[in-house]
């Protein structure tokens, strides 16, 4: 008799607990205005960053997912001719944590040749990025990409093994992709164009998204 009473109670508690965890991971109860406030400033990131000149990439917001906002630009270096695509999304942690390149690009037919974590150079910032080399082949071409990605709530860039758990209680989260086409299979990671652009992008992004509010 006691077991018959306790089993439904345990089942109810298990359902209640899993629902609470799911609610935290998906931000079901998140009502903070912070994501919309920060996302509205992304367009203020300059189009000219040192030798890099950017142009917006037309993007259907429905394909980006339930985020507060995003920045999608292609930057070209006037001196070297290198091109890097910047894709940054801003929003509640749950939606921002999913759809990483190792999942999305593989689903689009890319093969991941290598993937590792890379510490940022000291002159850039404390933190780290994931970096991956990808390949997509056909009968007429061998297309290769190098992608860097990481998350931040505004301070250190990090790549936790479980970002949805790590960032679950943050008010706002950013995810950044730096993407470029590799022209030479054997090219060295030294003087990486993605990191060179990030070196110019980071202080301007911090200035317009966070620091300017002190003068308002």
N, C-alpha and C positions, 0 to 999 in steps of 0.2 A: 504493500500500500504506500509506504513512504517513498519507494523508488518511483512509483507512478506519479507521485506529486512532484518529486524533485526533477525528474527528467524534463518535463515541460518548462520548469523554471530555468534550468540550465540552458535549454534551447533558446528561450526568450533572451537571456542575458548574452548569449553568444551572438544572436542576431542584432541586439542593441549595440554590442561592442563593435561588431564589424561595420555597422551603419555609421557609428561615430568616427571610426578610423577612415572610412570612405569619404565621409563628409569633410574631414580635415584635409585629406589628400586632394580632393576636387574643389576645395574652397567653397563648399556649398553655403556656408554661413558668412562668407567674407563680404563685408559691405564698405570697406575702406575706400575713400576717394583717391588714395595715393596712386594707384595704377593709372587712372585717367589723367591725373595732374602731371605725372612724369611723362606719360606717352605723348601728351600734347606738345611737349618741348622737343621731341625728336626732330621735327622738321627744322629746328633752329640750328642744328649741326651744320657748319659751313660746307659749301660745295667745293671750296678751295682749301686744301690742307697742305701747306708747303708746296711741293712739286706735284701734288695730286689734285686732279680736277674731277668732280663728280657729276653724274647725271642720274636722275631718278629712273627707276625701272618700273614700268606700269605693272601693277600687281592687283589681282582680284582679292579683296580682303576676305572673301568667303573661303578662299583656299588657305589662308593663313591660320584660321581657327579662332576660337573665342578669346582673343587677347585685346588689351586696351588700345594698342597701337603698334605700329612698326615703321622701320626705316629700311628701304630697299634701294641701294644705289650702286652704280658701277663707277669706280674711280680709275682714271688713267694717269700714269706718271709722265709728265711732259718731258722728262730727261731720258728715261729708260724705255718708255713705251709699254711698261708692264701694266697689266690690268687686274684689278681686284674687285670682287663684288662684296659689298657689305650688306648683311641682312641681320637686323636687330629687331627683336620683338620685346614688348613690355606688357606686363599684365600680372594677374594673380599667379602664384607659384604653380598651382596644379596644371593649367593649360600650357604654361611656358616650359615646364620640365619635359614634356613629351615631344615626340617627333624629332629625334636627333638624326644627324646625317647618316650615321652607321645603319640606321633603320630605313629612313626615307630613300636614300640613294640606292641602297641595295634593292629595295622594292621597285626602283625605276630601271633596274638592269645593270647597275654598277657592281663591280667586284672590288672589294676592299683589299688592297695589296698589303697595306700595313696600317697599324693604328697604335698610337702611344700617347702618353701624357708628356707634356713639355713645359718645364718651368719658364716663366717669363724672364727675360733679361732684367737685371737689377735696375737699369735706367728706365724701364717701362713701368713696372708695377710689381707688387708682391702678388703671387698667385700662379696659376697654371692654366693651360689650355689642353684639350684633346687635339691631336692632329692626325690626319689620315690621308693616305694616298689612294686614289680610286682609279679604276679603269673601266671603260665601256668600249667594247670592240664590235665591229661589224665587218662585212665583206669589203668595205671601202675605207674604213678609218679605224684608228686606235686613239680614243679620246681619253685623256688623263687629267685628273683634278687633284689639287691639294686643298684640304679644308681644315681650318682651325675653328674650334667652338668652345665656349665656356659660359658660365653663369655668374651673375653678381647681383646683389641687392643695392649696390652703390659703392661698396668698398673693395674688398679683395675678390679677384676672379678665382673661381674654384670649379673643380670637376669631381664632385662626390660620386661614389658608386651608386648611391640611391638618392638622386636629387629631389625626388618628390617627398621623401622623408626629411632630408636635411633642410629644405627650404619651406616646409609645410606651414610654418607659423610666421613667415615673412609677410609684410604688408604689400610688397611689390618685388618683382623679380625681372631681370633682363637676361636675355640669351642672345649671344652674338655669334654669327658665322662670318668668317673671312674666307672667301673662295677664289681660287684662281686656276686657270688652265696651265698645265705644265708643258712647256715646249720641248724640253730635253729630259729624257728618262733618267739620265745620270746626273742631273743638276744637283749642286750642293745646297744644303740648307742654310749655308752662310749667306748673309745679306738677303734673307727671305723677304720678298716684296710684301707679303701679308703683314709681317711684323713691322716693316718699315711704315706701312700705312697706319697700322695700329698705333705706332709711336706718335703720329700726327693726330690721329682720331681721338685718342683717349683724353687728353687735356681739354679739347674743345667740347667733347661730349659731357665731361664732368662739369665744365663751366656752365653750359646752357641748361643742362637737365637738373643740376643740383645747386651750384654756387651762386647763380645770379639772384636767387630768391632772397638772399641776405640784404639786397639793396632795394627790395620792393617795399 
